[in-house]
Amino acid sequence: MLIDFFYTLRAAKLKVSVKEYLTLLEAIQAGVIDDEGGPTVDKFYYLARTSLVKDEAQFDKFDRAFAAYFKGVELLTDFTQDVPLEWLRKTLELELSPEEKAKIETMGWDELMATLKKRFEEQKQRHEGGNRMIGTGGTSPFGAYGVNPQGIRIGQASGRNKSAVKVWDQRAYKDYDDTKELGTRNIKVALRRLRRFAREGSELELDLDDTIHSTAANAGLLDIKLVPERHNKVKVLLLMDVGGTMDEHIHRVEELFSATKSEFKHLEFYYFHNCVYDFMWKNNRRRFSEKFSTWDVIRKYNRDYKLIFVGDATMSPYEILQPGGSVEYNNEEAGAEWLQRLTHAFPKFAWINPEPQGVWQYRQSIAIIGQLMSQRMFPLTLAGLEGAMRLLSK
C-alpha cells in the first residue's frame, strides 16, 4: 500500500527520497504511532509529513497528495423514505483485519440499489453488527460505522474507510466569494489571453487623437471627442463544481472566480455538484427552490459563449455514467449525457481541474471526464490556464 503512496507523492512533484521513505517504514515498524488509542490516519499524516517533507514550503503539496491518496470518494443518494435515527445510533464500531475485510462480498451498482430497496421493505427495527440490514457496525453495505468495501453510507458525519459508493446525507454548500482579493495577478494575466476588445456602450472615454485633430481644425477652440469604452466582448459561461471534495479548493477557485468576473463583462455562471445533470443553480442556499433547467441554459445562450467547467472531477464513476447516480437525487439521465449536450451546444469548451495533475492518473472519474471533454482538461495553474485560454481563443 505505502509504495503507491510514495509514488503519489513523487507524482505530485514532492522531492521524497527512498531513504526518507525507508525511515517512515522503520518508524511504523517501531510502533511510533501505536500509542494509546492505536494508529490513526491523523497520526500517520504527521509521522509521514515529518519523515518525508523537509521544507515547510512543500507542506501544501504534501497535503494535497495525501488527501488525493487517502480520502476516497464519498457520495450521497436521495430516496423518498427516511431512515429512523435510532437505527444509526453510534454504539458499535467494528474493526476487522485485512484478511477479514477481503472476505466481504461486494455488490455491483444495480444489485446494491435493488438490495437497499428490499431492505427498506423488510426491516422493521434497529440492527447492530450484522451483515445484511441497515444499521451500525457490522459488514452490511448499508448504514454507518461498519466495514464494507462498496456500500452506501447513511447518517454518518464523516468517512472512515473512504470506500462508500454513495453517501445518504443532506449537504449544505456555500457560494464562492467573487469579491475575494487576489494574492497574485497571475490568474488575471492568464485569463487575458482570452480577450477580444470592442467599443460598446455610451460615449464616456476621451478620444485624444480625434480631439486634437478636431481642435486644430476648429482654429484652436477646444473640441472634445468621446468614444465608448473598450470592453472585452468575449462571452463566458462558467459552470463551477461546489461542495464535497471541492471544499479543499475553495480559496483557489474563489481567486479564479474573482479574476474571471473582473476580466469578462459578459459572464454567466452556475453551480453544480460533482457532475452536471438536468438542473443547476446560482445560489447554494436556495439550490432546491431556485433551479435552472440545463436545457434552458443550453437554449438561452448562443454558441459563441466559451464554456468553462471548474471542478476536481473526483467522484464515483457511477455519478457520471449511471442514471440515479447523482448524490443529490435520483437523476433520470446519466451525467455523461448532459456533459455531451453542453459541449455540443458550446463547441468552445474546456475543463479546469484544481486537483494536482500528478494524481489524475489515479482517479477513474477524472479519466472518464477527460474523455468526455475530448481531453480538454487543464490544471488550475498558470500554465494550465494559459493553455485553456489559448485553446478557447482559437
C-alpha positions as CSV (number, residue, x, y, z in Angstrom):
1,M,0.0,0.0,0.0
2,L,2.6,2.5,1.0
3,I,4.7,2.1,-2.1
4,D,1.7,3.5,-4.1
5,F,1.6,6.4,-1.5
6,F,5.3,7.0,-2.2
7,Y,4.7,7.2,-6.0
8,T,1.7,9.5,-5.4
9,L,4.0,12.0,-3.6
10,R,6.6,11.8,-6.3
11,A,3.9,12.4,-9.0
12,A,2.9,15.5,-7.0
13,K,6.4,16.9,-7.5
14,L,7.5,16.3,-4.0
15,K,11.2,15.6,-3.5
16,V,10.8,12.4,-1.5
17,S,13.8,10.1,-1.5
18,V,13.9,6.4,-1.0
19,K,15.9,6.9,2.2
20,E,13.2,9.1,3.7
21,Y,10.6,6.5,2.6
22,L,12.5,3.8,4.4
23,T,12.7,6.0,7.5
24,L,8.9,6.2,7.5
25,L,8.6,2.4,7.3
26,E,11.1,1.9,10.1
27,A,9.1,4.4,12.3
28,I,5.9,2.5,11.6
29,Q,7.6,-0.9,12.4
30,A,9.0,0.6,15.6
31,G,5.4,1.4,16.7
32,V,5.8,5.2,16.8
33,I,2.1,5.7,16.2
34,D,1.0,2.6,18.2
35,D,0.4,4.6,21.4
36,E,-2.8,4.8,23.4
37,G,-5.8,4.6,21.1
38,G,-3.8,2.8,18.4
39,P,-2.7,4.1,15.0
40,T,-5.0,6.5,13.1
41,V,-4.9,8.4,9.8
42,D,-4.1,11.6,11.6
43,K,-1.2,10.1,13.4
44,F,0.1,8.6,10.2
45,Y,-0.3,12.0,8.5
46,Y,2.0,13.8,11.0
47,L,4.5,11.0,11.0
48,A,4.7,10.9,7.2
49,R,5.0,14.6,6.9
50,T,7.8,14.7,9.5
51,S,9.6,11.8,7.8
52,L,9.2,12.8,4.2
53,V,9.0,16.6,4.0
54,K,12.0,18.7,4.9
55,D,10.8,22.0,3.6
56,E,7.8,23.8,5.0
57,A,7.2,25.3,1.6
58,Q,6.3,21.8,0.4
59,F,3.6,21.2,3.1
60,D,0.8,22.3,0.8
61,K,1.8,19.9,-1.9
62,F,2.1,17.1,0.6
63,D,-1.4,17.9,2.0
64,R,-2.9,17.7,-1.5
65,A,-1.2,14.5,-2.4
66,F,-2.0,12.9,1.0
67,A,-5.7,13.8,0.6
68,A,-5.8,12.6,-3.0
69,Y,-4.5,9.2,-2.0
70,F,-6.4,8.6,1.2
71,K,-9.7,10.5,1.1
72,G,-11.5,8.2,-1.4
73,V,-14.9,9.2,-2.8
74,E,-17.9,9.6,-0.5
75,L,-21.2,10.2,-2.1
76,L,-24.9,10.6,-1.4
77,T,-28.3,9.4,-2.7
78,D,-31.9,10.5,-2.4
79,F,-34.8,8.2,-1.6
80,T,-38.4,9.0,-0.6
81,Q,-38.2,7.2,2.8
82,D,-36.5,8.3,5.9
83,V,-34.1,6.1,7.9
84,P,-35.1,6.3,11.6
85,L,-32.3,7.9,13.6
86,E,-32.3,5.2,16.3
87,W,-31.2,2.7,13.6
88,L,-28.0,4.7,13.2
89,R,-27.1,5.5,16.8
90,K,-23.4,5.1,17.2
91,T,-22.9,2.3,19.8
92,L,-20.8,-0.1,17.8
93,E,-17.8,0.2,15.6
94,L,-16.4,-2.9,14.1
95,E,-12.7,-3.2,13.3
96,L,-11.7,-6.1,11.1
97,S,-8.3,-7.4,10.0
98,P,-7.3,-7.0,6.3
99,E,-8.0,-10.8,5.8
100,E,-11.5,-10.4,7.2
101,K,-12.2,-7.4,5.1
102,A,-11.0,-9.2,1.9
103,K,-13.7,-11.8,2.5
104,I,-16.6,-9.3,2.5
105,E,-18.6,-9.7,-0.7
106,T,-19.0,-6.6,-2.9
107,M,-22.1,-5.8,-5.0
108,G,-22.5,-4.1,-8.3
109,W,-24.4,-0.9,-8.7
110,D,-27.7,-2.4,-9.7
111,E,-27.6,-5.1,-7.1
112,L,-26.6,-2.6,-4.4
113,M,-29.6,-0.3,-5.1
114,A,-32.1,-3.1,-5.5
115,T,-30.9,-4.7,-2.3
116,L,-31.3,-1.4,-0.4
117,K,-34.8,-1.1,-1.6
118,K,-35.5,-4.7,-0.5
119,R,-34.0,-4.0,3.0
120,F,-36.4,-1.0,3.4
121,E,-39.3,-3.3,2.8
122,E,-38.1,-5.9,5.1
123,Q,-36.6,-4.0,8.0
124,K,-38.8,-3.1,11.0
125,Q,-36.3,-2.5,13.8
126,R,-32.8,-1.3,14.6
127,H,-29.8,-3.6,13.8
128,E,-26.2,-3.6,15.1
129,G,-23.2,-5.5,13.9
130,G,-24.9,-7.6,11.2
131,N,-24.1,-8.2,7.5
132,R,-27.4,-7.6,5.8
133,M,-29.7,-4.9,7.3
134,I,-29.5,-1.1,7.7
135,G,-27.7,-0.3,11.0
136,T,-24.4,0.4,12.7
137,G,-21.2,-1.6,12.8
138,G,-21.0,-4.9,11.1
139,T,-20.3,-5.6,7.5
140,S,-23.6,-4.7,5.9
141,P,-23.3,-2.4,2.8
142,F,-26.0,-0.2,4.3
143,G,-25.6,2.1,7.4
144,A,-22.9,3.7,9.4
145,Y,-19.7,2.9,11.4
146,G,-19.2,-0.5,9.8
147,V,-16.9,-2.0,7.2
148,N,-17.8,-2.8,3.6
149,P,-15.6,-2.3,0.5
150,Q,-18.5,-0.8,-1.5
151,G,-21.6,0.3,0.4
152,I,-24.0,3.1,0.9
153,R,-23.0,5.3,3.9
154,I,-26.1,6.6,5.7
155,G,-26.2,9.1,8.5
156,Q,-22.5,9.2,9.4
157,A,-20.9,12.5,9.9
158,S,-17.7,11.7,8.0
159,G,-16.0,8.8,6.2
160,R,-13.8,6.2,8.0
161,N,-12.8,3.7,5.3
162,K,-13.2,6.0,2.3
163,S,-14.8,3.4,0.1
164,A,-18.5,4.3,0.0
165,V,-20.2,4.1,-3.4
166,K,-22.9,6.6,-2.2
167,V,-23.5,8.7,0.9
168,W,-27.0,9.4,2.0
169,D,-26.9,12.7,3.8
170,Q,-28.1,16.3,3.5
171,R,-25.3,18.6,2.5
172,A,-25.1,22.4,2.6
173,Y,-22.8,24.3,0.2
174,K,-21.5,27.9,0.3
175,D,-21.3,30.2,-2.7
176,Y,-17.9,31.1,-3.9
177,D,-16.8,34.6,-3.0
178,D,-16.5,36.7,-6.2
179,T,-15.1,39.7,-4.3
180,K,-12.1,37.9,-2.8
181,E,-8.9,39.9,-3.2
182,L,-6.3,38.1,-5.2
183,G,-2.9,37.4,-3.7
184,T,-1.4,37.4,-7.2
185,R,-2.2,38.8,-10.6
186,N,-1.1,35.7,-12.4
187,I,-4.6,34.4,-12.9
188,K,-5.8,37.7,-14.4
189,V,-2.7,37.7,-16.7
190,A,-3.5,34.2,-17.9
191,L,-7.2,35.0,-18.5
192,R,-6.2,37.9,-20.6
193,R,-5.2,35.6,-23.4
194,L,-8.9,35.2,-24.0
195,R,-9.7,38.8,-25.0
196,R,-11.3,40.4,-28.0
197,F,-12.0,44.1,-27.5
198,A,-14.8,46.2,-28.9
199,R,-16.1,49.7,-28.1
200,E,-19.6,49.4,-26.6
201,G,-22.0,51.5,-24.6
202,S,-22.3,55.2,-24.2
203,E,-19.5,57.6,-25.2
204,L,-17.6,58.1,-21.9
205,E,-13.9,57.8,-22.9
206,L,-11.8,60.6,-24.3
207,D,-10.6,60.1,-27.9
208,L,-7.4,62.0,-27.6
209,D,-6.3,61.8,-31.3
210,D,-9.7,62.9,-32.6
211,T,-9.9,65.7,-30.0
212,I,-6.5,67.1,-31.1
213,H,-7.5,66.8,-34.8
214,S,-10.9,68.5,-34.2
215,T,-9.4,71.3,-32.1
216,A,-6.8,72.1,-34.7
217,A,-9.5,72.1,-37.4
218,N,-11.6,74.4,-35.2
219,A,-9.0,77.2,-35.1
220,G,-7.7,76.2,-31.7
221,L,-11.0,76.1,-30.0
222,L,-11.2,73.0,-27.8
223,D,-13.5,70.4,-29.4
224,I,-13.6,67.3,-27.1
225,K,-14.4,64.0,-28.8
226,L,-15.6,61.0,-26.8
227,V,-15.9,57.3,-27.7
228,P,-17.4,54.3,-25.9
229,E,-15.1,52.4,-23.6
230,R,-13.3,49.4,-24.8
231,H,-14.6,46.1,-23.3
232,N,-13.7,42.5,-23.7
233,K,-16.5,41.3,-25.9
234,V,-15.8,37.6,-25.2
235,K,-18.7,35.8,-23.6
236,V,-18.1,33.2,-20.9
237,L,-20.4,30.6,-19.4
238,L,-18.8,29.4,-16.2
239,L,-20.0,26.2,-14.6
240,M,-18.5,25.5,-11.1
241,D,-18.5,22.4,-9.0
242,V,-19.2,23.1,-5.3
243,G,-19.2,21.2,-2.1
244,G,-17.7,17.8,-1.1
245,T,-14.2,17.3,-2.4
246,M,-14.2,20.8,-3.8
247,D,-14.1,22.2,-0.3
248,E,-10.3,21.7,-0.3
249,H,-10.0,24.0,-3.3
250,I,-12.3,26.9,-2.2
251,H,-9.5,29.5,-1.9
252,R,-8.1,28.9,-5.4
253,V,-11.5,28.6,-7.1
254,E,-12.5,31.9,-5.4
255,E,-9.4,33.6,-6.8
256,L,-10.3,32.2,-10.2
257,F,-13.9,33.3,-9.9
258,S,-12.9,36.8,-8.8
259,A,-10.5,37.2,-11.6
260,T,-13.0,35.9,-14.2
261,K,-15.6,38.4,-13.1
262,S,-13.2,41.3,-13.4
263,E,-11.9,40.3,-16.8
264,F,-15.1,39.4,-18.6
265,K,-18.0,41.8,-18.9
266,H,-20.2,39.1,-20.5
267,L,-20.0,36.4,-17.8
268,E,-22.7,33.9,-16.8
269,F,-22.1,31.4,-14.0
270,Y,-23.9,28.4,-12.4
271,Y,-23.1,25.9,-9.8
272,F,-23.3,22.1,-9.9
273,H,-22.2,19.3,-7.6
274,N,-19.7,16.7,-9.0
275,C,-21.4,16.3,-12.4
276,V,-23.9,18.4,-14.3
277,Y,-27.4,16.9,-14.6
278,D,-30.8,18.3,-15.6
279,F,-30.6,21.4,-13.4
280,M,-28.0,23.9,-12.0
281,W,-28.3,26.8,-9.6
282,K,-26.9,30.3,-8.8
283,N,-27.4,30.4,-5.0
284,N,-26.3,27.4,-3.0
285,R,-28.7,28.2,-0.1
286,R,-31.6,28.0,-2.5
287,R,-30.4,25.3,-4.8
288,F,-33.5,23.2,-4.5
289,S,-36.0,26.1,-4.6
290,E,-34.3,28.1,-7.4
291,K,-33.3,25.6,-10.0
292,F,-32.3,26.4,-13.6
293,S,-33.0,23.8,-16.1
294,T,-29.9,22.7,-18.0
295,W,-32.0,22.6,-21.2
296,D,-33.0,26.2,-20.6
297,V,-29.3,27.2,-20.1
298,I,-28.4,25.5,-23.4
299,R,-31.2,27.3,-25.2
300,K,-30.6,30.7,-23.6
301,Y,-27.0,31.3,-24.6
302,N,-25.6,31.4,-28.1
303,R,-23.0,29.1,-29.4
304,D,-20.4,31.9,-29.3
305,Y,-20.2,31.6,-25.5
306,K,-17.0,30.0,-24.2
307,L,-17.9,27.1,-21.9
308,I,-15.6,26.6,-18.9
309,F,-16.1,23.9,-16.3
310,V,-14.3,24.2,-13.0
311,G,-14.2,21.0,-10.9
312,D,-12.0,18.3,-9.5
313,A,-13.8,15.6,-11.4
314,T,-13.4,13.4,-8.3
315,M,-16.5,11.2,-7.8
316,S,-17.8,7.7,-8.2
317,P,-17.8,6.7,-11.8
318,Y,-21.5,5.8,-11.3
319,E,-22.3,9.5,-10.9
320,I,-21.1,10.1,-14.5
321,L,-22.3,7.0,-16.2
322,Q,-25.3,5.7,-14.3
323,P,-28.9,7.1,-14.2
324,G,-29.7,7.6,-10.5
325,G,-26.0,8.2,-9.7
326,S,-26.4,11.8,-8.5
327,V,-25.5,12.4,-4.9
328,E,-28.4,14.8,-4.6
329,Y,-31.4,12.9,-6.1
330,N,-32.3,10.1,-8.5
331,N,-31.5,11.6,-11.9
332,E,-33.2,10.1,-14.8
333,E,-30.3,10.5,-17.3
334,A,-26.7,9.9,-16.7
335,G,-24.4,12.9,-16.2
336,A,-22.4,11.9,-19.3
337,E,-25.4,12.6,-21.4
338,W,-25.7,16.2,-20.1
339,L,-22.0,16.9,-20.5
340,Q,-22.2,15.8,-24.1
341,R,-25.2,18.0,-24.7
342,L,-23.4,21.0,-23.2
343,T,-20.2,20.5,-25.2
344,H,-22.2,20.0,-28.4
345,A,-24.1,23.3,-27.7
346,F,-21.0,25.3,-26.9
347,P,-18.2,23.9,-29.2
348,K,-15.5,26.1,-27.5
349,F,-15.1,24.4,-24.1
350,A,-12.5,23.4,-21.5
351,W,-12.4,21.9,-18.0
352,I,-10.2,23.5,-15.3
353,N,-9.2,21.0,-12.6
354,P,-7.8,22.2,-9.3
355,E,-6.5,18.8,-8.3
356,P,-2.7,18.3,-8.8
357,Q,-2.1,16.9,-12.3
358,G,0.1,14.3,-10.7
359,V,-2.8,12.5,-9.1
360,W,-5.1,12.5,-12.2
361,Q,-3.9,9.1,-13.3
362,Y,-5.1,7.6,-10.0
363,R,-8.8,8.8,-10.4
364,Q,-11.0,6.7,-12.7
365,S,-13.6,9.5,-12.7
366,I,-11.0,12.1,-14.0
367,A,-10.1,9.8,-16.9
368,I,-13.8,9.5,-17.8
369,I,-14.4,13.3,-17.6
370,G,-11.3,13.8,-19.6
371,Q,-12.6,11.5,-22.4
372,L,-16.0,13.3,-22.4
373,M,-14.1,16.6,-22.6
374,S,-12.1,15.4,-25.6
375,Q,-9.0,15.7,-23.3
376,R,-9.6,19.4,-23.0
377,M,-8.8,19.3,-19.2
378,F,-6.2,21.7,-17.8
379,P,-4.8,22.1,-14.2
380,L,-5.6,25.2,-12.2
381,T,-2.1,26.5,-12.6
382,L,-0.7,29.5,-14.5
383,A,0.5,27.2,-17.4
384,G,-2.8,25.3,-17.3
385,L,-4.9,28.5,-17.5
386,E,-2.8,29.8,-20.3
387,G,-3.3,26.6,-22.2
388,A,-7.0,26.6,-21.7
389,M,-7.4,30.3,-22.8
390,R,-5.2,29.6,-25.8
391,L,-7.5,26.7,-26.8
392,L,-10.7,28.8,-26.3
393,S,-9.4,31.7,-28.3
394,K,-8.8,29.7,-31.5
